[in-house]
Amino acid sequence: MSGRSDESSAERLIARLVLAAERDYLTAALAFLREAAARLGLSAADIAALAQATEEVCLNVIDHGFEPGESASFDLVLMRRPGQLVLAVEDRGRPF
């Protein structure tokens, strides 16, 4: 994060969700993402595209990122940067 006090030039964390690496919780996380993105001013089309891309990445992490039966989690991080909304999917699973 920048040390500048100017809000327009700062990166701002909106949310960090820690999810169990199970499909059961993805729907709730995507609902949160859609609501947060709407409040941040994204258009309906952009929200739908962001949710679809996020779902694909998360399912890939859930299905391939961990050993079968492994108790694992991953993070969805939503950040605001000047002129951008950034969503990061962070996992500590096996590389692929």
N, CA, C and O atoms as a GROMACS GRO file, in nm:
protein
  384
    1MET      N    1   0.084  -0.117   0.000
    1MET     CA    2   0.000   0.000   0.000
    1MET      C    3   0.089   0.124   0.000
    1MET      O    4   0.190   0.128   0.069
    2SER      N    5   0.053   0.220  -0.073
    2SER     CA    6   0.129   0.344  -0.084
    2SER      C    7   0.123   0.422   0.046
    2SER      O    8   0.023   0.418   0.118
    3GLY      N    9   0.229   0.493   0.076
    3GLY     CA   10   0.232   0.576   0.195
    3GLY      C   11   0.163   0.709   0.176
    3GLY      O   12   0.153   0.787   0.270
    4ARG      N   13   0.116   0.737   0.056
    4ARG     CA   14   0.050   0.864   0.028
    4ARG      C   15  -0.087   0.870   0.094
    4ARG      O   16  -0.153   0.767   0.110
    5SER      N   17  -0.128   0.988   0.133
    5SER     CA   18  -0.258   1.004   0.198
    5SER      C   19  -0.369   1.028   0.096
    5SER      O   20  -0.487   1.023   0.132
    6ASP      N   21  -0.335   1.053  -0.027
    6ASP     CA   22  -0.435   1.077  -0.131
    6ASP      C   23  -0.510   0.948  -0.161
    6ASP      O   24  -0.452   0.854  -0.217
    7GLU      N   25  -0.638   0.943  -0.126
    7GLU     CA   26  -0.720   0.823  -0.144
    7GLU      C   27  -0.726   0.777  -0.289
    7GLU      O   28  -0.734   0.658  -0.316
    8SER      N   29  -0.721   0.870  -0.384
    8SER     CA   30  -0.731   0.833  -0.524
    8SER      C   31  -0.607   0.760  -0.574
    8SER      O   32  -0.613   0.696  -0.680
    9SER      N   33  -0.497   0.766  -0.502
    9SER     CA   34  -0.376   0.698  -0.546
    9SER      C   35  -0.344   0.575  -0.461
    9SER      O   36  -0.241   0.511  -0.482
   10ALA      N   37  -0.430   0.543  -0.367
   10ALA     CA   38  -0.402   0.434  -0.273
   10ALA      C   39  -0.472   0.305  -0.314
   10ALA      O   40  -0.578   0.306  -0.377
   11GLU      N   41  -0.409   0.194  -0.277
   11GLU     CA   42  -0.474   0.064  -0.288
   11GLU      C   43  -0.553   0.044  -0.160
   11GLU      O   44  -0.503   0.071  -0.051
   12ARG      N   45  -0.675  -0.004  -0.173
   12ARG     CA   46  -0.761  -0.021  -0.056
   12ARG      C   47  -0.819  -0.161  -0.054
   12ARG      O   48  -0.882  -0.204  -0.150
   13LEU      N   49  -0.798  -0.232   0.055
   13LEU     CA   50  -0.856  -0.365   0.071
   13LEU      C   51  -1.004  -0.350   0.100
   13LEU      O   52  -1.043  -0.279   0.192
   14ILE      N   53  -1.086  -0.418   0.021
   14ILE     CA   54  -1.231  -0.418   0.043
   14ILE      C   55  -1.269  -0.539   0.126
   14ILE      O   56  -1.344  -0.528   0.224
   15ALA      N   57  -1.218  -0.657   0.088
   15ALA     CA   58  -1.252  -0.779   0.161
   15ALA      C   59  -1.148  -0.887   0.135
   15ALA      O   60  -1.084  -0.890   0.030
   16ARG      N   61  -1.133  -0.974   0.233
   16ARG     CA   62  -1.055  -1.096   0.218
   16ARG      C   63  -1.141  -1.207   0.274
   16ARG      O   64  -1.167  -1.212   0.395
   17LEU      N   65  -1.186  -1.295   0.187
   17LEU     CA   66  -1.266  -1.409   0.228
   17LEU      C   67  -1.180  -1.533   0.228
   17LEU      O   68  -1.111  -1.562   0.129
   18VAL      N   69  -1.182  -1.606   0.336
   18VAL     CA   70  -1.111  -1.733   0.344
   18VAL      C   71  -1.217  -1.841   0.330
   18VAL      O   72  -1.308  -1.852   0.413
   19LEU      N   73  -1.204  -1.921   0.224
   19LEU     CA   74  -1.305  -2.023   0.194
   19LEU      C   75  -1.246  -2.162   0.205
   19LEU      O   76  -1.132  -2.186   0.164
   20ALA      N   77  -1.322  -2.253   0.261
   20ALA     CA   78  -1.284  -2.394   0.256
   20ALA      C   79  -1.282  -2.433   0.109
   20ALA      O   80  -1.366  -2.389   0.031
   21ALA      N   81  -1.186  -2.515   0.072
   21ALA     CA   82  -1.172  -2.556  -0.069
   21ALA      C   83  -1.277  -2.663  -0.101
   21ALA      O   84  -1.245  -2.778  -0.130
   22GLU      N   85  -1.402  -2.619  -0.095
   22GLU     CA   86  -1.518  -2.704  -0.123
   22GLU      C   87  -1.616  -2.624  -0.206
   22GLU      O   88  -1.631  -2.503  -0.187
   23ARG      N   89  -1.682  -2.691  -0.296
   23ARG     CA   90  -1.778  -2.624  -0.384
   23ARG      C   91  -1.896  -2.564  -0.309
   23ARG      O   92  -1.958  -2.469  -0.356
   24ASP      N   93  -1.929  -2.620  -0.192
   24ASP     CA   94  -2.048  -2.580  -0.117
   24ASP      C   95  -2.053  -2.431  -0.083
   24ASP      O   96  -2.162  -2.375  -0.070
   25TYR      N   97  -1.940  -2.366  -0.068
   25TYR     CA   98  -1.936  -2.229  -0.020
   25TYR      C   99  -1.913  -2.126  -0.131
   25TYR      O  100  -1.916  -2.006  -0.106
   26LEU      N  101  -1.892  -2.173  -0.251
   26LEU     CA  102  -1.860  -2.082  -0.361
   26LEU      C  103  -1.978  -1.992  -0.398
   26LEU      O  104  -1.959  -1.874  -0.428
   27THR      N  105  -2.098  -2.045  -0.397
   27THR     CA  106  -2.216  -1.965  -0.432
   27THR      C  107  -2.230  -1.843  -0.341
   27THR      O  108  -2.258  -1.733  -0.388
   28ALA      N  109  -2.211  -1.863  -0.211
   28ALA     CA  110  -2.222  -1.752  -0.116
   28ALA      C  111  -2.112  -1.649  -0.140
   28ALA      O  112  -2.137  -1.528  -0.133
   29ALA      N  113  -1.992  -1.695  -0.168
   29ALA     CA  114  -1.881  -1.603  -0.194
   29ALA      C  115  -1.907  -1.522  -0.320
   29ALA      O  116  -1.878  -1.402  -0.323
   30LEU      N  117  -1.961  -1.585  -0.423
   30LEU     CA  118  -1.990  -1.513  -0.547
   30LEU      C  119  -2.103  -1.412  -0.526
   30LEU      O  120  -2.101  -1.305  -0.587
   31ALA      N  121  -2.200  -1.444  -0.443
   31ALA     CA  122  -2.307  -1.348  -0.412
   31ALA      C  123  -2.248  -1.225  -0.343
   31ALA      O  124  -2.286  -1.112  -0.375
   32PHE      N  125  -2.157  -1.247  -0.248
   32PHE     CA  126  -2.091  -1.136  -0.183
   32PHE      C  127  -2.014  -1.051  -0.285
   32PHE      O  128  -2.023  -0.929  -0.284
   33LEU      N  129  -1.939  -1.118  -0.372
   33LEU     CA  130  -1.861  -1.049  -0.473
   33LEU      C  131  -1.950  -0.963  -0.562
   33LEU      O  132  -1.918  -0.847  -0.590
   34ARG      N  133  -2.062  -1.019  -0.607
   34ARG     CA  134  -2.154  -0.942  -0.693
   34ARG      C  135  -2.207  -0.818  -0.620
   34ARG      O  136  -2.211  -0.709  -0.677
   35GLU      N  137  -2.247  -0.834  -0.495
   35GLU     CA  138  -2.300  -0.722  -0.418
   35GLU      C  139  -2.193  -0.615  -0.396
   35GLU      O  140  -2.220  -0.496  -0.414
   36ALA      N  141  -2.074  -0.656  -0.360
   36ALA     CA  142  -1.965  -0.560  -0.336
   36ALA      C  143  -1.930  -0.487  -0.466
   36ALA      O  144  -1.909  -0.366  -0.464
   37ALA      N  145  -1.922  -0.560  -0.576
   37ALA     CA  146  -1.888  -0.498  -0.705
   37ALA      C  147  -1.995  -0.397  -0.747
   37ALA      O  148  -1.963  -0.293  -0.803
   38ALA      N  149  -2.121  -0.428  -0.720
   38ALA     CA  150  -2.229  -0.334  -0.752
   38ALA      C  151  -2.216  -0.207  -0.669
   38ALA      O  152  -2.234  -0.096  -0.721
   39ARG      N  153  -2.184  -0.222  -0.542
   39ARG     CA  154  -2.167  -0.105  -0.455
   39ARG      C  155  -2.046  -0.021  -0.495
   39ARG      O  156  -2.040   0.099  -0.466
   40LEU      N  157  -1.950  -0.084  -0.563
   40LEU     CA  158  -1.832  -0.012  -0.609
   40LEU      C  159  -1.851   0.048  -0.748
   40LEU      O  160  -1.759   0.109  -0.803
   41GLY      N  161  -1.971   0.031  -0.806
   41GLY     CA  162  -2.005   0.098  -0.930
   41GLY      C  163  -1.985   0.020  -1.058
   41GLY      O  164  -1.993   0.079  -1.166
   42LEU      N  165  -1.959  -0.110  -1.052
   42LEU     CA  166  -1.943  -0.187  -1.175
   42LEU      C  167  -2.079  -0.206  -1.242
   42LEU      O  168  -2.183  -0.213  -1.176
   43SER      N  169  -2.077  -0.213  -1.373
   43SER     CA  170  -2.200  -0.236  -1.449
   43SER      C  171  -2.244  -0.381  -1.432
   43SER      O  172  -2.165  -0.466  -1.391
   44ALA      N  173  -2.370  -0.408  -1.463
   44ALA     CA  174  -2.423  -0.544  -1.452
   44ALA      C  175  -2.343  -0.640  -1.540
   44ALA      O  176  -2.315  -0.753  -1.498
   45ALA      N  177  -2.305  -0.598  -1.660
   45ALA     CA  178  -2.227  -0.684  -1.750
   45ALA      C  179  -2.089  -0.713  -1.693
   45ALA      O  180  -2.041  -0.825  -1.701
   46ASP      N  181  -2.025  -0.611  -1.635
   46ASP     CA  182  -1.893  -0.630  -1.576
   46ASP      C  183  -1.900  -0.720  -1.452
   46ASP      O  184  -1.811  -0.802  -1.429
   47ILE      N  185  -2.005  -0.705  -1.374
   47ILE     CA  186  -2.023  -0.790  -1.256
   47ILE      C  187  -2.041  -0.936  -1.298
   47ILE      O  188  -1.981  -1.026  -1.239
   48ALA      N  189  -2.122  -0.958  -1.399
   48ALA     CA  190  -2.144  -1.095  -1.448
   48ALA      C  191  -2.014  -1.156  -1.499
   48ALA      O  192  -1.985  -1.272  -1.470
   49ALA      N  193  -1.936  -1.080  -1.574
   49ALA     CA  194  -1.809  -1.130  -1.626
   49ALA      C  195  -1.710  -1.159  -1.513
   49ALA      O  196  -1.641  -1.260  -1.516
   50LEU      N  197  -1.703  -1.070  -1.414
   50LEU     CA  198  -1.614  -1.090  -1.300
   50LEU      C  199  -1.655  -1.215  -1.221
   50LEU      O  200  -1.569  -1.294  -1.182
   51ALA      N  201  -1.783  -1.232  -1.198
   51ALA     CA  202  -1.831  -1.348  -1.124
   51ALA      C  203  -1.803  -1.478  -1.200
   51ALA      O  204  -1.763  -1.577  -1.139
   52GLN      N  205  -1.823  -1.477  -1.330
   52GLN     CA  206  -1.797  -1.597  -1.410
   52GLN      C  207  -1.649  -1.633  -1.408
   52GLN      O  208  -1.613  -1.750  -1.389
   53ALA      N  209  -1.563  -1.536  -1.428
   53ALA     CA  210  -1.418  -1.562  -1.426
   53ALA      C  211  -1.374  -1.611  -1.288
   53ALA      O  212  -1.294  -1.703  -1.277
   54THR      N  213  -1.427  -1.549  -1.184
   54THR     CA  214  -1.393  -1.589  -1.048
   54THR      C  215  -1.438  -1.732  -1.021
   54THR      O  216  -1.364  -1.811  -0.962
   55GLU      N  217  -1.557  -1.765  -1.062
   55GLU     CA  218  -1.608  -1.901  -1.043
   55GLU      C  219  -1.519  -2.003  -1.112
   55GLU      O  220  -1.487  -2.107  -1.054
   56GLU      N  221  -1.478  -1.975  -1.235
   56GLU     CA  222  -1.392  -2.068  -1.309
   56GLU      C  223  -1.258  -2.088  -1.239
   56GLU      O  224  -1.210  -2.201  -1.228
   57VAL      N  225  -1.198  -1.980  -1.193
   57VAL     CA  226  -1.068  -1.990  -1.125
   57VAL      C  227  -1.085  -2.066  -0.993
   57VAL      O  228  -1.005  -2.154  -0.962
   58CYS      N  229  -1.187  -2.032  -0.917
   58CYS     CA  230  -1.209  -2.099  -0.788
   58CYS      C  231  -1.236  -2.248  -0.806
   58CYS      O  232  -1.183  -2.329  -0.730
   59LEU      N  233  -1.316  -2.285  -0.904
   59LEU     CA  234  -1.342  -2.427  -0.928
   59LEU      C  235  -1.215  -2.499  -0.968
   59LEU      O  236  -1.194  -2.614  -0.930
   60ASN      N  237  -1.131  -2.434  -1.044
   60ASN     CA  238  -1.003  -2.493  -1.082
   60ASN      C  239  -0.917  -2.517  -0.958
   60ASN      O  240  -0.855  -2.622  -0.944
   61VAL      N  241  -0.913  -2.419  -0.868
   61VAL     CA  242  -0.837  -2.434  -0.743
   61VAL      C  243  -0.896  -2.547  -0.659
   61VAL      O  244  -0.822  -2.632  -0.609
   62ILE      N  245  -1.027  -2.549  -0.644
   62ILE     CA  246  -1.094  -2.652  -0.564
   62ILE      C  247  -1.068  -2.791  -0.621
   62ILE      O  248  -1.037  -2.884  -0.547
   63ASP      N  249  -1.082  -2.805  -0.751
   63ASP     CA  250  -1.073  -2.937  -0.816
   63ASP      C  251  -0.930  -2.986  -0.835
   63ASP      O  252  -0.907  -3.107  -0.836
   64HIS      N  253  -0.835  -2.895  -0.851
   64HIS     CA  254  -0.700  -2.937  -0.890
   64HIS      C  255  -0.588  -2.886  -0.799
   64HIS      O  256  -0.473  -2.928  -0.813
   65GLY      N  257  -0.618  -2.797  -0.707
   65GLY     CA  258  -0.514  -2.732  -0.630
   65GLY      C  259  -0.467  -2.807  -0.507
   65GLY      O  260  -0.366  -2.771  -0.447
   66PHE      N  261  -0.540  -2.910  -0.468
   66PHE     CA  262  -0.507  -2.979  -0.344
   66PHE      C  263  -0.517  -3.130  -0.364
   66PHE      O  264  -0.581  -3.177  -0.458
   67GLU      N  265  -0.454  -3.203  -0.276
   67GLU     CA  266  -0.463  -3.348  -0.280
   67GLU      C  267  -0.605  -3.391  -0.244
   67GLU      O  268  -0.670  -3.326  -0.161
   68PRO      N  269  -0.655  -3.499  -0.303
   68PRO     CA  270  -0.790  -3.547  -0.268
   68PRO      C  271  -0.801  -3.572  -0.117
   68PRO      O  272  -0.714  -3.634  -0.057
   69GLY      N  273  -0.910  -3.522  -0.059
   69GLY     CA  274  -0.934  -3.540   0.083
   69GLY      C  275  -0.858  -3.445   0.174
   69GLY      O  276  -0.880  -3.445   0.295
   70GLU      N  277  -0.771  -3.363   0.118
   70GLU     CA  278  -0.694  -3.267   0.197
   70GLU      C  279  -0.786  -3.157   0.249
   70GLU      O  280  -0.867  -3.102   0.174
   71SER      N  281  -0.773  -3.124   0.376
   71SER     CA  282  -0.847  -3.012   0.434
   71SER      C  283  -0.771  -2.885   0.395
   71SER      O  284  -0.658  -2.864   0.441
   72ALA      N  285  -0.831  -2.802   0.314
   72ALA     CA  286  -0.759  -2.686   0.260
   72ALA      C  287  -0.852  -2.567   0.247
   72ALA      O  288  -0.974  -2.579   0.257
   73SER      N  289  -0.791  -2.452   0.226
   73SER     CA  290  -0.867  -2.330   0.204
   73SER      C  291  -0.794  -2.242   0.104
   73SER      O  292  -0.677  -2.266   0.071
   74PHE      N  293  -0.864  -2.142   0.057
   74PHE     CA  294  -0.804  -2.042  -0.031
   74PHE      C  295  -0.870  -1.908   0.000
   74PHE      O  296  -0.976  -1.903   0.063
   75ASP      N  297  -0.808  -1.801  -0.045
   75ASP     CA  298  -0.857  -1.666  -0.018
   75ASP      C  299  -0.906  -1.600  -0.146
   75ASP      O  300  -0.847  -1.616  -0.253
   76LEU      N  301  -1.015  -1.526  -0.132
   76LEU     CA  302  -1.059  -1.433  -0.236
   76LEU      C  303  -1.032  -1.294  -0.180
   76LEU      O  304  -1.081  -1.259  -0.073
   77VAL      N  305  -0.954  -1.215  -0.252
   77VAL     CA  306  -0.916  -1.083  -0.205
   77VAL      C  307  -0.971  -0.980  -0.304
   77VAL      O  308  -0.941  -0.985  -0.423
   78LEU      N  309  -1.051  -0.887  -0.254
   78LEU     CA  310  -1.109  -0.782  -0.335
   78LEU      C  311  -1.045  -0.650  -0.294
   78LEU      O  312  -1.052  -0.611  -0.178
   79MET      N  313  -0.982  -0.582  -0.393
   79MET     CA  314  -0.912  -0.457  -0.366
   79MET      C  315  -0.956  -0.350  -0.465
   79MET      O  316  -0.995  -0.379  -0.578
   80ARG      N  317  -0.948  -0.229  -0.419
   80ARG     CA  318  -0.974  -0.113  -0.505
   80ARG      C  319  -0.841  -0.044  -0.527
   80ARG      O  320  -0.771  -0.011  -0.432
   81ARG      N  321  -0.806  -0.023  -0.653
   81ARG     CA  322  -0.689   0.056  -0.692
   81ARG      C  323  -0.740   0.171  -0.778
   81ARG      O  324  -0.852   0.164  -0.829
   82PRO      N  325  -0.661   0.274  -0.794
   82PRO     CA  326  -0.707   0.385  -0.878
   82PRO      C  327  -0.751   0.335  -1.016
   82PRO      O  328  -0.670   0.282  -1.092
   83GLY      N  329  -0.878   0.353  -1.047
   83GLY     CA  330  -0.931   0.313  -1.177
   83GLY      C  331  -0.950   0.164  -1.195
   83GLY      O  332  -0.980   0.119  -1.306
   84GLN      N  333  -0.932   0.084  -1.090
   84GLN     CA  334  -0.940  -0.062  -1.102
   84GLN      C  335  -1.011  -0.124  -0.983
   84GLN      O  336  -1.006  -0.072  -0.871
   85LEU      N  337  -1.075  -0.235  -1.010
   85LEU     CA  338  -1.122  -0.325  -0.905
   85LEU      C  339  -1.046  -0.454  -0.928
   85LEU      O  340  -1.050  -0.509  -1.038
   86VAL      N  341  -0.976  -0.502  -0.828
   86VAL     CA  342  -0.889  -0.619  -0.842
   86VAL      C  343  -0.943  -0.732  -0.756
   86VAL      O  344  -0.973  -0.712  -0.638
   87LEU      N  345  -0.953  -0.849  -0.816
   87LEU     CA  346  -0.989  -0.969  -0.742
   87LEU      C  347  -0.875  -1.068  -0.757
   87LEU      O  348  -0.837  -1.104  -0.868
   88ALA      N  349  -0.821  -1.111  -0.644
   88ALA     CA  350  -0.713  -1.209  -0.645
   88ALA      C  351  -0.762  -1.337  -0.579
   88ALA      O  352  -0.834  -1.332  -0.479
   89VAL      N  353  -0.723  -1.450  -0.635
   89VAL     CA  354  -0.749  -1.580  -0.574
   89VAL      C  355  -0.614  -1.632  -0.529
   89VAL      O  356  -0.526  -1.657  -0.611
   90GLU      N  357  -0.599  -1.650  -0.399
   90GLU     CA  358  -0.471  -1.692  -0.342
   90GLU      C  359  -0.489  -1.828  -0.276
   90GLU      O  360  -0.576  -1.846  -0.191
   91ASP      N  361  -0.407  -1.922  -0.318
   91ASP     CA  362  -0.412  -2.054  -0.255
   91ASP      C  363  -0.271  -2.098  -0.221
   91ASP      O  364  -0.173  -2.044  -0.272
   92ARG      N  365  -0.263  -2.194  -0.134
   92ARG     CA  366  -0.136  -2.250  -0.095
   92ARG      C  367  -0.132  -2.399  -0.130
   92ARG      O  368  -0.071  -2.480  -0.060
   93GLY      N  369  -0.198  -2.431  -0.239
   93GLY     CA  370  -0.203  -2.569  -0.286
   93GLY      C  371  -0.084  -2.603  -0.373
   93GLY      O  372   0.010  -2.525  -0.387
   94ARG      N  373  -0.092  -2.721  -0.432
   94ARG     CA  374   0.017  -2.765  -0.518
   94ARG      C  375   0.017  -2.681  -0.646
   94ARG      O  376  -0.090  -2.641  -0.694
   95PRO      N  377   0.133  -2.654  -0.700
   95PRO     CA  378   0.140  -2.576  -0.825
   95PRO      C  379   0.083  -2.654  -0.942
   95PRO      O  380   0.099  -2.776  -0.951
   96PHE      N  381   0.017  -2.583  -1.032
   96PHE     CA  382  -0.034  -2.646  -1.154
   96PHE      C  383  -0.044  -2.545  -1.263
   96PHE      O  384  -0.085  -2.578  -1.375
   0.00000   0.00000   0.00000
